[in-house]
Amino acid sequence: MKINHGKLDALLGKILDAHKTGEVSRNEAIGAIAHVVAAVEKGNETEVHSWLNNEGTYERWLKMIKSQ
């Protein structure tokens, strides 16, 4: 699987920024990052592609976190 590191950096930055601003907890940010890393490790291209190329995936995660 080929990873677009620019898009990965952007996603990680958004997750870390959400933590920095208090939108999500440290553990929630770690969980999202771990989820993406595990998808890469397992070769789950569909999941990785969704996180890196579909803004809606990040937005749905953030909305889910905020509703808890």
Secondary structure, DSSP 8 states (H G I E B T S, - for coil): ----HHHHHHHHHHHHHHHHTTSS-HHHHHHHHHHHHHHHHHT-HHHHHHHHH-HHHHHHHHHHHHT-
